[in-house]
Amino acid sequence: MGDRLKYQLEEKHIPKHWYNIQADLPVAAPPVLHPGTRQPVGPDDLAPLFPMALIMQEVSAEREIEIPDPVRNIYRMWRPTPLFRARALERALDTPAKIFYKYEGVSPAGSHKPNTAIPQAFYNKEAGVKRLSTETGAGQWGSSLAFAGSLFGLDVTVYQVRVSYDQKPYRRALMETYGAHCLPSPSNTTDYGRKVLGERPDHPGSLGIAISEAVEIAAKDPQTKYALGSVLNHVLLHQSVIGMEAMEQLMMADAWPDIVIGCAGGGSNFAGIAFPFIGEALRGKAKKPRIVAVEPAACPSLTRGKYAYDFGDTGHMTPLSKMHTLGSSFTPPGFHAGGLRYHGMAPLVSHLKELGELEAVAYGQRGCFDAAIKFARCEGIVPAPESTHAIKAAVEEALRCKRDGKQETILFNLSGHGHFDMGAYIDYFAGKIEDVAYDERELARAMADLPQVAAE
Ligand SMILES: *Cc1c(COP(=O)(O)O)cnc(C)c1O
């Protein structure tokens, strides 16, 4: 009991650069296309939405990109994050496997998302931007960007999916505590929001609609830029600090993973832990672990979606990216891991899946919560509903090791804590957590709506 092992680095070990996997890809990822011309986008096409420094990171093929000192200084508030060996969980499962986890819940917002919110706010401030617009579901990304905006003196406007805005007031209160302005989406502050409300005044909203609203106000106001919390290359880049630190910490433990696991919504925390390990293997420096992305069975873009060009939003204002998608108009059923309810997957994660560099599994939420509760009782940490998916996969691998008598080393990313999600745990103990299935007809309809792109 209580003998969880902790591998803690000093502040001077916070990485000095981010790792860009685009430098090591055996085949470059397909280009991003302009929504109108369907030709590859250039930096100027993206300039209304993002500062040039982030656009250049988006397309960079440089392996190491320096982390600016002001960003590294703020990272010191919570980085390096701890790596733990879950010995109590290993014993509870009676497995010969070693289970390590990297814990990103120690950040001020309680997840990995500030790893990118801080540099995004920094580069926007440097470019003279006054206001950032964004979307949020349950509120984890909105509260992370609100936190970053407060440190850099930027106004932050967050479009929060209406159902979450109404049902989950605590994350909204956190955003407001950090000084952000939070609006329910669809709203009457944008053309697109008014169009949606005109068709259905009680629309519950979706991430895809909220993205359209946030993009619209950024496109129309030269002082405002847009920020996205996942999916894009520069976001995955910023999250690479997770895996780079974990690698050093595992060396302290004299270990190297056989399996690396992360939950995947848009793919950023998964990429954060996994890409540095994939990179080492691609460069022939280390043995390639199995790399496993875990998604919810109710929104399974990697395991069930099509690898195709699609829009990032419902209003079709964003560029087209080639990715695993369920269709930009797909509405997943309601379930507790709001951060995993996105129709698409990061283009870089999708590309690596096509190249055979990673595998994907999908689990229903009940089994994930069962695993999370076992985990909490051994390790003391109450995980975010999203993170429970990574725990479930780690537990399954550890049980396989037990059956096969294998002493493998498992590493997973614990992307955040669940202190704002106790409603989900209340439902669990009331026996109200059910495995919800997506509607096959809804999926078929959304897939039939995929845009036609000539060069595929
Ligand atoms: C947002 C979120 C996720 C999902 O987003 P990714 O970009 O796939 O990482 C996972 N875990 C937590 C705690 C989150 O807040």
The ligand as an ORCA input file, in Angstrom:
! r2SCAN-3c Opt
* xyz 0 1
  C      -9.525     17.716    -23.963
  C      -9.091     16.525    -23.210
  C      -8.798     15.297    -23.850
  C      -9.005     15.078    -25.314
  O      -8.279     15.905    -26.169
  P      -7.001     15.406    -26.964
  O      -6.679     16.535    -27.865
  O      -7.374     14.159    -27.708
  O      -5.943     15.174    -25.961
  C      -8.341     14.250    -23.084
  N      -8.194     14.365    -21.751
  C      -8.470     15.502    -21.105
  C      -8.301     15.558    -19.623
  C      -8.915     16.632    -21.807
  O      -9.160     17.771    -21.166
*
